[in-house]
Amino acid sequence: MRFVDIIFAVLAVAIASVRSQAIDTENVPGPCSSVCSAVVGASDLCEEIDDDNEDASDWVCVCAQSGMDTAIPECRSCLESAPVGDDDDDRREFAYMNVRLFERRLTHQQRRS
């Protein structure tokens, strides 16, 4: 399992260098749409606030939103266990990798507090 986390982290960093960290509703599988709605909403809000799409500021902004300390881990857990078809797997992986990055940032912030 640790190996999978490392692979996801490496892939997420590669994707982050090319794409914004926004998580769109179409990237979240149906069974997780309500569980992840707060994270998607925070991601949308932070993307509107920061038009420069600087990944680091997006992470800080999302993690600073109220309720993210529980919403991010719940969304990640749902994305890990959500059954998806082959067409949706890439989009789910993108959402999962971004939520994992948000979660790591949140954990880092909590340790510094």
C-alpha positions as CSV (number, residue, x, y, z in Angstrom):
1,M,0.0,0.0,0.0
2,R,2.9,2.4,0.8
3,F,4.2,1.8,-2.8
4,V,0.9,2.8,-4.2
5,D,0.9,6.0,-2.2
6,I,4.4,6.8,-3.5
7,I,3.3,6.2,-7.1
8,F,0.3,8.4,-6.7
9,A,2.4,11.1,-5.1
10,V,4.9,11.0,-8.0
11,L,2.1,11.1,-10.6
12,A,0.3,13.9,-8.8
13,V,3.4,16.0,-8.8
14,A,3.8,15.4,-12.5
15,I,0.2,16.3,-13.2
16,A,0.3,19.3,-10.9
17,S,3.1,20.8,-12.9
18,V,0.9,20.7,-16.0
19,R,-2.7,21.1,-14.7
20,S,-4.4,23.2,-12.1
21,Q,-5.4,21.4,-8.8
22,A,-9.1,22.1,-9.3
23,I,-11.3,19.1,-8.7
24,D,-14.4,19.3,-10.9
25,T,-17.6,17.4,-10.3
26,E,-17.1,15.4,-13.5
27,N,-13.9,14.0,-12.0
28,V,-15.7,12.6,-9.0
29,P,-17.6,9.3,-9.4
30,G,-21.3,9.4,-8.7
31,P,-21.2,7.5,-5.4
32,C,-18.8,10.1,-4.0
33,S,-20.4,13.3,-5.4
34,S,-22.2,14.2,-2.1
35,V,-19.2,13.1,0.1
36,C,-16.8,15.2,-2.0
37,S,-19.1,18.2,-2.6
38,A,-17.4,20.3,0.1
39,V,-13.9,19.7,-1.4
40,V,-15.1,20.4,-4.9
41,G,-16.8,23.6,-3.7
42,A,-13.6,24.7,-1.9
43,S,-11.6,23.9,-5.0
44,D,-13.9,25.9,-7.2
45,L,-13.9,28.8,-4.8
46,C,-10.1,28.9,-4.6
47,E,-9.7,28.6,-8.4
48,E,-12.0,31.7,-8.8
49,I,-10.0,33.6,-6.2
50,D,-6.6,32.7,-7.7
51,D,-6.6,33.3,-11.4
52,D,-2.9,32.7,-11.6
53,N,-3.5,28.9,-10.9
54,E,-0.5,28.7,-8.7
55,D,-0.8,25.2,-7.2
56,A,0.7,26.0,-3.8
57,S,-1.7,28.8,-3.2
58,D,-4.6,26.6,-4.3
59,W,-3.6,23.9,-1.8
60,V,-3.3,26.5,1.0
61,C,-6.7,28.0,0.1
62,V,-8.6,24.7,-0.1
63,C,-7.1,23.4,3.2
64,A,-8.0,26.7,4.9
65,Q,-11.7,26.4,4.1
66,S,-13.9,25.5,7.0
67,G,-14.5,21.8,7.6
68,M,-11.7,20.6,5.3
69,D,-10.1,18.7,8.2
70,T,-12.9,16.1,7.9
71,A,-14.1,16.7,4.4
72,I,-10.8,15.9,2.7
73,P,-10.2,12.6,4.4
74,E,-13.8,11.5,3.9
75,C,-13.6,12.4,0.2
76,R,-10.3,10.5,-0.2
77,S,-11.7,7.4,1.5
78,C,-14.8,7.4,-0.8
79,L,-12.6,7.9,-3.9
80,E,-10.4,4.9,-2.8
81,S,-13.4,2.6,-2.5
82,A,-15.7,3.9,-5.2
83,P,-16.4,1.3,-7.9
84,V,-16.0,2.9,-11.3
85,G,-16.0,1.8,-14.9
86,D,-13.0,1.9,-17.2
87,D,-14.1,5.2,-18.8
88,D,-14.2,6.9,-15.4
89,D,-11.0,5.5,-13.9
90,D,-8.7,8.2,-15.2
91,R,-10.9,11.0,-14.0
92,R,-11.3,9.3,-10.6
93,E,-7.5,8.9,-10.3
94,F,-7.0,12.6,-11.1
95,A,-9.5,13.5,-8.4
96,Y,-8.0,11.0,-6.0
97,M,-4.4,12.3,-6.5
98,N,-5.5,15.9,-6.0
99,V,-7.4,15.0,-2.8
100,R,-4.4,13.1,-1.5
101,L,-2.3,16.3,-2.2
102,F,-4.8,18.4,-0.3
103,E,-4.7,15.9,2.5
104,R,-1.0,15.9,2.7
105,R,-1.0,19.7,2.8
106,L,-3.6,19.7,5.5
107,T,-1.6,17.2,7.6
108,H,1.5,19.4,7.2
109,Q,-0.4,22.5,8.3
110,Q,-1.8,20.7,11.3
111,R,1.6,19.5,12.4
112,R,2.9,23.1,12.2
113,S,0.1,24.4,14.4
